[in-house]
Amino acid sequence: MKKRPLIAITPSCTSEGYIRMRPTYLDAVWGAGGLPVFVAYTKDEAKLDEYSALFDGFLFAGGVDVDPKYYGEEIASDKVEVCEARDRFELALLERVEKSGKPVLGICRGIQLINVGMGGSLYQHIEGHRQNEDVTVRTQRINICPVTPLVEIAGGKKEMLVNSFHHQAVKEIAPGMRAAAYAGDGICECIYLPGHKFFLGVQWHPELYWHLDPDAAALFSAFVKAAGGR
């Protein structure tokens, strides 16, 4: 039996420290051929180094907001909700993983975390990007930029329908990163790091409908394939 690439997923946690995540992240990674594992937050440098060395790929998942202090701002909206322990952990892990060259996928908060960790900023609150429809319904049309990893994953498509459940978004794209898709109102919906095996963040939640949509399934397949060294 072929060994599955080991994929670390950074979870949301309650204030008591319990993991609070939809199993759809696990299902999507498993369905793409990976072995998903939720990893515990830590400040231990040795453990962070071991995480970076042990796992084949890293999925920075959805959750609460990245503290604006990490991009040089104070909280300017009562809609902002932060988790210091998660910010500290994910930013430290991202720094190690980026240097390692291992595949990275960011989803919703994950794209925002990646952008901030790489030196970019966020809109602290935007309207019109949180749908009322079921999580599997794709309500938002995004425009895919040419000559990007996303257009390859989408099989050359110029547009894609996605779901939308966010109130923050990429503002200034981090140095070295590039946009791969925009919503109709100009909000950046996908970023990537050129020259990297797989280093991509998306603003939507493909894990909620990967089993229903070939484009969402293809995203996870490309990520897990890269983690497996293929």
Sequence and secondary structure as in RCSB ss.txt:
>XXXX:A:sequence
MKKRPLIAITPSCTSEGYIRMRPTYLDAVWGAGGLPVFVAYTKDEAKLDEYSALFDGFLFAGGVDVDPKYYGEEI
ASDKVEVCEARDRFELALLERVEKSGKPVLGICRGIQLINVGMGGSLYQHIEGHRQNEDVTVRTQRINICPVTPL
VEIAGGKKEMLVNSFHHQAVKEIAPGMRAAAYAGDGICECIYLPGHKFFLGVQWHPELYWHLDPDAAALFSAFVK
AAGGR
>XXXX:A:secstr
     EEEEE  B TTS B   THHHHHHHHTT EEEE      HHHHHHHHHH SEEEE   SB  GGGGT   
  TT  B HHHHHHHHHHHHHHHHHT  EEEETHHHHHHHHHTT  EES  SS B  S TT   EEEEE SSSHH
HHHTTT SEEEE  B S EE S  TT EEEEEETTS EEEEE TTSSSEEEESS GGGTTTT HHHHHHHHHHHH
HHTT 
